[in-house]
Amino acid sequence: MPDKLIDTNILVYAYDCSEGEKHAVSRDFVKQIWKEGGGVVCLQNRVIA
């Protein structure tokens, strides 16, 4: 199974129970990834010195 890219917003919605349906969908998605494996979070921030 190919890896699944998890946007950081999905993690926020999975945590924030005040988000209603977004919370439920995100929570279920994260649970599925946790069981099956293959989740990847992309780091998009960079520090400019």
N, C-alpha and C positions, 0 to 999 in steps of 0.2 A: 504494500500500500504506500503510495507517495505521501510525503510529509505534508501537513496542513499548516499554512501560514496563519497565525493568530494575531490579528490586529490588537493593539493594546486597548482599544475601546471595548473590545469583547471582554477582556479581563475586568475592566472597570464596571461594565454593565453586569457581569456575573457576580460581582461583589456588592453592588448597590441595589438593595432590595426595594428601594423607592421607585425604581424604573419600570415597574409593572411587567408588561409583556417582553420588553427588551431584556429584563433581568432573567425571566424564565427561559427564554430561548438561548441566551448566552450561557446561563448556568448549565443547561442540558448539553450544549455544545462542548463546554469545557469538561464536563463529566465524561462525555463520549471520548474525547481526546485523551483524558487521563487513563481511561480503561484500555484503549486501543494503542496508545502511544503515537508517535509521529507528529507531535505538535512542535511548531517552531515559532519563536517570537523574533522579529527582525528589529534590530536596533537602528533607528533612523537619525538619532541625534548625534551631533558632532560638536566638539568644543573648538571654538576659534580663539586662539590666544593672541 
